[in-house]
């Protein structure tokens, strides 16, 4: 078996034999605090924010550009997918993961998961790595034992924030949660198992080293995984917004049509929030006035055409009625003529004839 690990400093892929796999954790490049600070996206403080909205999305890895998070299914010359990166970092005790609490996530030490318990819960085979201790446990997981092919979706926490420092509205991904789609031994429909939450800032340095393909027509990887989330290149459906009752949209809108309308309404409000804060410029006002005048002129033309059509219809109706009336008069006159009885010179049977005798 040959294991592949991505070189973080150079971005190259290095092959290691089974003999070197035991030294994997020792030879891997460590991210320094300076590198971590360079890639970290600073969260604005409460004093800098005027408005914020927390949105939960579900990313289907078969839609849009989301397959960039799924492929390659196994590490190869192109690198490794997002789940391999996360699992490798967790196994080496380089990052922390937090419990999935379905809308009430707390990213504190009290809610950190134990990696060993998580691996056992999802039946991921592992062994204790060299240098592991009780305070910093480390594990060795073979690539074939990582269920990356069952990670078919991700949940993300997306924060929409209006920052007074930049006077702009921004959508920032705060955390991601891999979702395991697993079927039982009898088959049937796969069941979704949210595994854990990972803060995106914790894994940015490693994500920035992994370039991905976002277009089948262009085989040049121009974006890395960090760009993918920073530029909001993903496609995801809103399944929840933070609320007092902690209800999902499906619980609030059981009807599929109402659910879709609610999702579209939230999207439109988020996109339009920034625009509604500002006074329109002169060019925008001019464009709005021209559009309004154009719409009014088109409406007037439509009314005139409608009036002309109405007049023409009435004229046709009057003419038709007139023709019908003339035909009716002629018909009644003919009927009267027909009803007249022809003159009969012969007298009735009861009349007495006078017969003159000729001499």
DRENDO-1510 file (C-alpha; in Angstrom, 1 decimal, always signed):
<recs>
REC; n; res; u; v; w
REC; 1; UNK; +0.0; +0.0; +0.0 .
REC; 2; UNK; +1.2; +3.5; -0.9 .
REC; 3; UNK; +0.0; +6.5; +1.1 .
REC; 4; UNK; +0.0; +10.0; -0.2 .
REC; 5; UNK; +0.4; +13.1; +1.8 .
REC; 6; UNK; +0.4; +16.7; +0.6 .
REC; 7; UNK; +3.4; +18.8; +1.3 .
REC; 8; UNK; +2.1; +22.0; +2.9 .
REC; 9; UNK; +5.1; +24.2; +2.3 .
REC; 10; UNK; +5.6; +23.4; -1.3 .
REC; 11; UNK; +2.2; +22.3; -2.4 .
REC; 12; UNK; +3.7; +19.1; -3.9 .
REC; 13; UNK; +2.6; +15.6; -3.3 .
REC; 14; UNK; +5.1; +13.2; -1.8 .
REC; 15; UNK; +4.8; +9.4; -2.0 .
REC; 16; UNK; +5.6; +7.4; +1.1 .
REC; 17; UNK; +6.0; +3.6; +1.4 .
REC; 18; UNK; +4.6; +1.6; +4.2 .
REC; 19; UNK; +7.9; +1.8; +6.0 .
REC; 20; UNK; +7.6; +5.6; +6.1 .
REC; 21; UNK; +3.9; +5.7; +7.1 .
REC; 22; UNK; +4.8; +5.3; +10.7 .
REC; 23; UNK; +6.8; +8.5; +10.6 .
REC; 24; UNK; +4.0; +10.4; +8.9 .
REC; 25; UNK; +3.2; +12.6; +11.8 .
REC; 26; UNK; +6.9; +13.3; +12.6 .
REC; 27; UNK; +7.8; +14.3; +9.0 .
REC; 28; UNK; +4.7; +16.4; +8.2 .
REC; 29; UNK; +5.2; +20.1; +8.0 .
REC; 30; UNK; +3.9; +22.1; +10.9 .
REC; 31; UNK; +2.0; +25.3; +10.5 .
REC; 32; UNK; +3.5; +28.1; +12.6 .
REC; 33; UNK; +1.5; +30.7; +14.5 .
REC; 34; UNK; +2.6; +33.3; +12.0 .
REC; 35; UNK; +1.2; +31.2; +9.1 .
REC; 36; UNK; -2.0; +30.6; +11.1 .
REC; 37; UNK; -2.4; +34.4; +11.7 .
REC; 38; UNK; -1.7; +35.1; +8.1 .
REC; 39; UNK; -4.6; +32.9; +6.8 .
REC; 40; UNK; -7.0; +33.6; +9.7 .
REC; 41; UNK; -10.0; +35.7; +8.9 .
REC; 42; UNK; -10.5; +38.0; +11.8 .
REC; 43; UNK; -14.0; +38.0; +13.2 .
REC; 44; UNK; -15.4; +41.5; +13.6 .
REC; 45; UNK; -16.3; +42.5; +17.2 .
REC; 46; UNK; -19.7; +43.6; +18.4 .
REC; 47; UNK; -18.7; +47.2; +18.3 .
REC; 48; UNK; -17.9; +47.0; +14.6 .
REC; 49; UNK; -21.2; +45.3; +13.7 .
REC; 50; UNK; -24.6; +47.0; +13.2 .
REC; 51; UNK; -26.5; +44.0; +11.9 .
REC; 52; UNK; -25.9; +40.2; +11.6 .
REC; 53; UNK; -27.8; +37.2; +10.5 .
REC; 54; UNK; -26.8; +33.5; +11.1 .
REC; 55; UNK; -27.8; +31.2; +8.3 .
REC; 56; UNK; -27.4; +27.4; +8.1 .
REC; 57; UNK; -26.9; +25.9; +4.7 .
REC; 58; UNK; -26.7; +22.4; +3.3 .
REC; 59; UNK; -24.2; +21.9; +0.5 .
REC; 60; UNK; -25.0; +19.0; -1.8 .
REC; 61; UNK; -21.7; +17.8; -3.3 .
REC; 62; UNK; -23.4; +16.8; -6.6 .
REC; 63; UNK; -24.7; +20.3; -7.4 .
REC; 64; UNK; -23.0; +23.4; -8.9 .
REC; 65; UNK; -19.3; +23.7; -8.1 .
REC; 66; UNK; -19.7; +21.7; -4.9 .
REC; 67; UNK; -18.0; +18.6; -6.3 .
REC; 68; UNK; -14.7; +20.4; -5.8 .
REC; 69; UNK; -15.1; +19.5; -2.1 .
REC; 70; UNK; -15.6; +15.8; -2.9 .
REC; 71; UNK; -13.0; +15.0; -5.6 .
REC; 72; UNK; -10.5; +13.3; -5.7 .
REC; 73; UNK; -12.2; +10.5; -3.9 .
REC; 74; UNK; -8.8; +9.2; -2.8 .
REC; 75; UNK; -5.5; +11.1; -2.5 .
REC; 76; UNK; -3.6; +11.2; -5.7 .
REC; 77; UNK; -1.3; +13.5; -7.7 .
REC; 78; UNK; -4.0; +16.2; -7.6 .
REC; 79; UNK; -4.0; +16.2; -3.8 .
REC; 80; UNK; -6.8; +15.2; -1.4 .
REC; 81; UNK; -10.3; +16.3; -0.7 .
REC; 82; UNK; -11.5; +18.4; +2.2 .
REC; 83; UNK; -12.6; +15.5; +4.4 .
REC; 84; UNK; -9.2; +13.9; +4.1 .
REC; 85; UNK; -7.6; +17.1; +5.3 .
REC; 86; UNK; -9.9; +17.4; +8.2 .
REC; 87; UNK; -9.5; +13.8; +9.4 .
REC; 88; UNK; -5.7; +13.9; +9.0 .
REC; 89; UNK; -5.5; +17.1; +11.2 .
REC; 90; UNK; -7.9; +15.6; +13.8 .
REC; 91; UNK; -5.9; +12.4; +13.9 .
REC; 92; UNK; -2.6; +14.3; +14.4 .
REC; 93; UNK; -4.2; +16.5; +17.2 .
REC; 94; UNK; -3.6; +19.7; +15.2 .
REC; 95; UNK; -7.1; +21.1; +15.3 .
REC; 96; UNK; -10.2; +20.7; +17.5 .
REC; 97; UNK; -13.7; +19.6; +16.6 .
REC; 98; UNK; -16.9; +20.4; +18.4 .
REC; 99; UNK; -20.2; +18.6; +19.0 .
REC; 100; UNK; -23.1; +18.9; +16.6 .
REC; 101; UNK; -26.0; +20.4; +18.6 .
REC; 102; UNK; -28.5; +21.1; +15.8 .
REC; 103; UNK; -28.5; +24.9; +16.0 .
REC; 104; UNK; -27.1; +25.5; +19.4 .
REC; 105; UNK; -23.5; +25.1; +18.7 .
REC; 106; UNK; -21.0; +26.2; +21.3 .
REC; 107; UNK; -17.3; +26.5; +20.2 .
REC; 108; UNK; -15.8; +26.3; +23.6 .
REC; 109; UNK; -13.6; +23.8; +25.4 .
REC; 110; UNK; -16.5; +22.2; +27.1 .
REC; 111; UNK; -18.0; +21.1; +23.8 .
REC; 112; UNK; -14.8; +19.7; +22.2 .
REC; 113; UNK; -15.2; +16.2; +21.0 .
REC; 114; UNK; -12.9; +13.3; +21.8 .
REC; 115; UNK; -11.5; +12.0; +18.6 .
REC; 116; UNK; -11.3; +8.4; +19.8 .
REC; 117; UNK; -15.0; +8.4; +20.7 .
REC; 118; UNK; -15.9; +9.9; +17.4 .
REC; 119; UNK; -13.9; +7.3; +15.4 .
REC; 120; UNK; -15.5; +4.5; +17.4 .
REC; 121; UNK; -19.0; +5.9; +17.0 .
REC; 122; UNK; -18.7; +6.0; +13.2 .
REC; 123; UNK; -16.8; +2.7; +13.0 .
REC; 124; UNK; -13.6; +4.2; +11.5 .
REC; 125; UNK; -10.7; +1.8; +12.1 .
REC; 126; UNK; -7.6; +3.5; +13.7 .
REC; 127; UNK; -4.5; +2.7; +15.7 .
REC; 128; UNK; -2.7; +4.7; +18.3 .
REC; 129; UNK; +0.2; +6.7; +16.7 .
REC; 130; UNK; +3.7; +7.0; +17.9 .
REC; 131; UNK; +4.1; +9.9; +20.4 .
REC; 132; UNK; +0.5; +9.8; +21.5 .
REC; 133; UNK; -0.2; +10.5; +25.2 .
REC; 134; UNK; -3.2; +11.2; +27.3 .
REC; 135; UNK; -3.0; +14.9; +26.9 .
REC; 136; UNK; -2.4; +14.9; +23.2 .
REC; 137; UNK; -3.7; +11.7; +21.7 .
REC; 138; UNK; -2.8; +10.9; +18.1 .
REC; 139; UNK; -4.0; +8.2; +15.8 .
REC; 140; UNK; -3.0; +6.6; +12.6 .
REC; 141; UNK; -5.8; +6.1; +10.0 .
REC; 142; UNK; -5.2; +4.5; +6.6 .
REC; 143; UNK; -6.6; +6.3; +3.6 .
REC; 144; UNK; -8.7; +3.3; +2.8 .
REC; 145; UNK; -10.4; +3.5; +6.2 .
REC; 146; UNK; -11.4; +7.1; +5.9 .
REC; 147; UNK; -15.1; +7.1; +4.7 .
REC; 148; UNK; -14.6; +10.1; +2.3 .
REC; 149; UNK; -16.9; +8.5; -0.3 .
REC; 150; UNK; -19.8; +8.6; +2.2 .
REC; 151; UNK; -19.4; +12.4; +2.8 .
REC; 152; UNK; -22.0; +13.5; +0.3 .
REC; 153; UNK; -22.9; +16.9; +1.9 .
REC; 154; UNK; -21.7; +19.5; +4.3 .
REC; 155; UNK; -23.5; +21.8; +6.7 .
REC; 156; UNK; -22.1; +25.3; +7.0 .
REC; 157; UNK; -22.7; +28.2; +9.3 .
REC; 158; UNK; -22.9; +31.3; +7.3 .
REC; 159; UNK; -22.8; +34.7; +9.0 .
REC; 160; UNK; -24.1; +37.8; +7.1 .
REC; 161; UNK; -22.6; +40.8; +8.7 .
REC; 162; UNK; -22.8; +44.6; +8.1 .
REC; 163; UNK; -19.4; +45.9; +9.1 .
REC; 164; UNK; -19.2; +49.6; +9.9 .
REC; 165; UNK; -15.4; +49.6; +9.3 .
REC; 166; UNK; -15.9; +48.8; +5.6 .
REC; 167; UNK; -19.6; +49.9; +5.3 .
REC; 168; UNK; -20.3; +46.7; +3.4 .
REC; 169; UNK; -22.4; +43.6; +3.8 .
REC; 170; UNK; -20.3; +40.4; +3.9 .
REC; 171; UNK; -21.2; +36.7; +4.0 .
REC; 172; UNK; -18.6; +34.8; +6.0 .
REC; 173; UNK; -18.4; +31.0; +6.5 .
REC; 174; UNK; -17.8; +30.4; +10.2 .
REC; 175; UNK; -17.8; +26.6; +10.5 .
REC; 176; UNK; -18.4; +23.4; +8.5 .
REC; 177; UNK; -19.8; +20.0; +9.4 .
REC; 178; UNK; -19.2; +16.9; +7.3 .
REC; 179; UNK; -22.4; +14.8; +6.9 .
REC; 180; UNK; -22.1; +11.1; +6.6 .
REC; 181; UNK; -24.6; +9.4; +4.2 .
REC; 182; UNK; -24.6; +5.8; +5.3 .
REC; 183; UNK; -27.0; +2.9; +4.5 .
REC; 184; UNK; -27.5; -0.1; +6.7 .
REC; 185; UNK; -26.8; -3.7; +5.7 .
REC; 186; UNK; -30.3; -4.1; +4.2 .
REC; 187; UNK; -29.8; -1.1; +1.8 .
REC; 188; UNK; -32.5; +1.4; +1.3 .
REC; 189; UNK; -32.3; +5.1; +1.6 .
REC; 190; UNK; -29.2; +6.5; +3.1 .
REC; 191; UNK; -29.4; +8.1; +6.6 .
REC; 192; UNK; -27.6; +11.4; +7.2 .
REC; 193; UNK; -25.2; +11.6; +10.2 .
REC; 194; UNK; -23.8; +15.0; +11.0 .
REC; 195; UNK; -20.3; +14.2; +12.4 .
REC; 196; UNK; -18.9; +17.4; +14.1 .
REC; 197; UNK; -18.2; +21.1; +13.6 .
REC; 198; UNK; -14.8; +22.5; +12.6 .
REC; 199; UNK; -14.0; +26.2; +12.7 .
REC; 200; UNK; -13.0; +27.3; +9.3 .
REC; 201; UNK; -10.2; +29.6; +10.7 .
REC; 202; UNK; -8.5; +26.5; +12.2 .
REC; 203; UNK; -8.1; +24.8; +8.9 .
REC; 204; UNK; -7.5; +27.7; +6.5 .
REC; 205; UNK; -3.7; +27.3; +6.3 .
REC; 206; UNK; -4.1; +23.7; +5.1 .
REC; 207; UNK; -7.0; +24.5; +2.8 .
REC; 208; UNK; -4.9; +27.2; +1.1 .
REC; 209; UNK; -2.4; +24.6; +0.0 .
REC; 210; UNK; -5.0; +22.4; -1.7 .
REC; 211; UNK; -6.0; +23.7; -5.2 .
REC; 212; UNK; -9.2; +22.3; -6.7 .
REC; 213; UNK; -10.9; +22.2; -10.1 .
REC; 214; UNK; -14.1; +24.3; -10.3 .
REC; 215; UNK; -14.7; +23.9; -14.1 .
REC; 216; UNK; -14.6; +20.8; -16.3 .
REC; 217; UNK; -13.8; +23.0; -19.3 .
REC; 218; UNK; -10.7; +24.4; -17.7 .
REC; 219; UNK; -8.3; +21.9; -16.1 .
REC; 220; UNK; -6.1; +24.5; -14.6 .
REC; 221; UNK; -6.8; +24.7; -10.8 .
REC; 222; UNK; -7.0; +28.4; -10.2 .
REC; 223; UNK; -8.6; +28.4; -6.8 .
REC; 224; UNK; -7.8; +26.7; -3.5 .
REC; 225; UNK; -10.2; +25.4; -0.9 .
REC; 226; UNK; -9.8; +28.6; +1.1 .
REC; 227; UNK; -10.8; +30.7; -1.9 .
REC; 228; UNK; -13.8; +28.4; -2.5 .
REC; 229; UNK; -15.3; +29.4; +0.8 .
REC; 230; UNK; -14.0; +33.0; +1.0 .
REC; 231; UNK; -15.5; +33.8; -2.4 .
REC; 232; UNK; -18.7; +32.0; -1.7 .
REC; 233; UNK; -18.4; +29.8; -4.7 .
REC; 234; UNK; -20.5; +27.0; -3.2 .
REC; 235; UNK; -24.2; +26.3; -3.9 .
REC; 236; UNK; -26.3; +25.6; -0.8 .
REC; 237; UNK; -29.9; +25.6; +0.3 .
REC; 238; UNK; -30.9; +27.4; +3.5 .
REC; 239; UNK; -32.4; +24.9; +6.0 .
REC; 240; UNK; -32.3; +27.0; +9.1 .
REC; 241; UNK; -31.9; +30.6; +10.4 .
REC; 242; UNK; -31.0; +31.3; +14.0 .
REC; 243; UNK; -34.3; +31.9; +15.9 .
REC; 244; UNK; -35.5; +31.9; +19.5 .
REC; 245; UNK; -37.4; +28.6; +19.2 .
REC; 246; UNK; -34.5; +26.9; +17.4 .
REC; 247; UNK; -36.8; +25.6; +14.7 .
REC; 248; UNK; -35.7; +24.6; +11.2 .
REC; 249; UNK; -37.4; +26.0; +8.1 .
REC; 250; UNK; -38.9; +22.5; +7.5 .
REC; 251; UNK; -40.5; +22.6; +10.9 .
REC; 252; UNK; -41.8; +26.1; +10.4 .
REC; 253; UNK; -43.1; +25.4; +6.8 .
REC; 254; UNK; -44.1; +21.8; +6.4 .
REC; 255; UNK; -45.5; +22.4; +2.9 .
REC; 256; UNK; -42.8; +22.0; +0.2 .
REC; 257; UNK; -44.1; +25.0; -1.8 .
REC; 258; UNK; -44.2; +27.2; +1.3 .
REC; 259; UNK; -40.7; +26.0; +2.3 .
REC; 260; UNK; -39.3; +27.0; -1.1 .
REC; 261; UNK; -41.0; +30.4; -1.0 .
REC; 262; UNK; -39.5; +31.0; +2.5 .
REC; 263; UNK; -36.0; +30.1; +1.3 .
REC; 264; UNK; -36.3; +32.4; -1.7 .
REC; 265; UNK; -37.6; +35.2; +0.5 .
REC; 266; UNK; -34.7; +34.9; +2.9 .
REC; 267; UNK; -32.2; +34.9; +0.0 .
REC; 268; UNK; -33.8; +38.1; -1.5 .
REC; 269; UNK; -33.8; +39.9; +1.8 .
REC; 270; UNK; -30.1; +39.0; +2.5 .
REC; 271; UNK; -29.1; +40.2; -1.0 .
REC; 272; UNK; -31.1; +43.4; -0.9 .
REC; 273; UNK; -30.3; +44.4; +2.7 .
REC; 274; UNK; -27.1; +46.2; +1.7 .
REC; 275; UNK; -28.8; +48.1; -1.1 .
REC; 276; UNK; -31.6; +49.3; +1.0 .
REC; 277; UNK; -29.1; +51.1; +3.4 .
REC; 278; UNK; -27.9; +53.6; +0.9 .
REC; 279; UNK; -29.3; +56.6; -0.9 .
REC; 280; UNK; -29.4; +56.0; -4.6 .
REC; 281; UNK; -26.9; +57.8; -6.7 .
REC; 282; UNK; -27.8; +60.2; -9.5 .
REC; 283; UNK; -27.2; +57.6; -12.2 .
REC; 284; UNK; -29.4; +55.1; -10.3 .
REC; 285; UNK; -32.2; +57.6; -9.9 .
REC; 286; UNK; -32.0; +58.5; -13.6 .
REC; 287; UNK; -32.1; +54.8; -14.6 .
REC; 288; UNK; -35.1; +54.2; -12.2 .
REC; 289; UNK; -37.0; +57.2; -13.7 .
REC; 290; UNK; -36.3; +56.1; -17.3 .
REC; 291; UNK; -37.5; +52.6; -16.4 .
REC; 292; UNK; -40.6; +54.0; -14.8 .
REC; 293; UNK; -41.4; +56.2; -17.8 .
REC; 294; UNK; -40.8; +53.4; -20.2 .
REC; 295; UNK; -43.2; +51.2; -18.2 .
REC; 296; UNK; -45.9; +53.9; -18.1 .
REC; 297; UNK; -45.6; +54.6; -21.9 .
REC; 298; UNK; -45.9; +50.9; -22.6 .
REC; 299; UNK; -48.9; +50.7; -20.3 .
REC; 300; UNK; -50.5; +53.7; -22.1 .
REC; 301; UNK; -49.9; +52.1; -25.5 .
REC; 302; UNK; -51.4; +48.9; -24.2 .
REC; 303; UNK; -54.5; +50.8; -23.1 .
REC; 304; UNK; -54.8; +52.6; -26.4 .
REC; 305; UNK; -54.5; +49.3; -28.3 .
REC; 306; UNK; -57.1; +47.8; -26.0 .
REC; 307; UNK; -59.4; +50.7; -26.6 .
REC; 308; UNK; -59.0; +50.4; -30.4 .
REC; 309; UNK; -59.7; +46.7; -30.2 .
REC; 310; UNK; -62.8; +47.4; -28.2 .
REC; 311; UNK; -64.0; +50.0; -30.7 .
REC; 312; UNK; -63.4; +47.6; -33.6 .
REC; 313; UNK; -65.2; +44.9; -31.8 .
REC; 314; UNK; -68.2; +47.1; -31.1 .
REC; 315; UNK; -68.3; +48.3; -34.7 .
REC; 316; UNK; -68.2; +44.7; -35.9 .
REC; 317; UNK; -70.9; +43.8; -33.5 .
REC; 318; UNK; -73.1; +46.7; -34.6 .
REC; 319; UNK; -72.6; +45.9; -38.2 .
REC; 320; UNK; -73.4; +42.3; -37.6 .
REC; 321; UNK; -76.5; +43.2; -35.7 .
REC; 322; UNK; -77.6; +45.6; -38.5 .
REC; 323; UNK; -77.1; +42.9; -41.1 .
REC; 324; UNK; -79.0; +40.5; -39.0 .
REC; 325; UNK; -81.8; +43.0; -38.5 .
REC; 326; UNK; -82.1; +43.7; -42.3 .
REC; 327; UNK; -82.2; +40.0; -43.0 .
REC; 328; UNK; -84.9; +39.6; -40.3 .
REC; 329; UNK; -87.0; +42.4; -41.9 .
REC; 330; UNK; -86.7; +41.0; -45.3 .
REC; 331; UNK; -87.6; +37.6; -44.0 .
REC; 332; UNK; -90.7; +38.9; -42.2 .
REC; 333; UNK; -91.9; +40.7; -45.3 .
REC; 334; UNK; -91.5; +37.6; -47.4 .
REC; 335; UNK; -93.3; +35.7; -44.8 .
REC; 336; UNK; -96.2; +38.2; -45.0 .
REC; 337; UNK; -96.3; +37.9; -48.7 .
REC; 338; UNK; -96.3; +34.2; -48.4 .
REC; 339; UNK; -99.1; +34.3; -45.9 .
REC; 340; UNK; -101.3; +36.3; -48.3 .
REC; 341; UNK; -103.9; +34.1; -49.9 .
REC; 342; UNK; -104.3; +34.2; -53.7 .
REC; 343; UNK; -107.6; +35.7; -54.9 .
REC; 344; UNK; -110.2; +33.2; -55.8 .
REC; 345; UNK; -112.9; +34.3; -58.4 .
REC; 346; UNK; -114.9; +31.2; -57.7 .
REC; 347; UNK; -117.6; +31.8; -55.1 .
REC; 348; UNK; -118.1; +29.5; -52.2 .
REC; 349; UNK; -120.1; +26.4; -52.4 .
REC; 350; UNK; -123.1; +28.0; -50.6 .
REC; 351; UNK; -123.4; +30.8; -53.2 .
REC; 352; UNK; -126.3; +30.7; -55.8 .
REC; 353; UNK; -125.3; +30.9; -59.4 .
REC; 354; UNK; -127.3; +32.8; -61.9 .
REC; 355; UNK; -127.3; +31.2; -65.3 .
REC; 356; UNK; -128.4; +33.1; -68.3 .
REC; 357; UNK; -130.1; +31.3; -70.9 .
REC; 358; UNK; -129.1; +32.2; -74.3 .
REC; 359; UNK; -131.6; +32.3; -76.9 .
</recs>
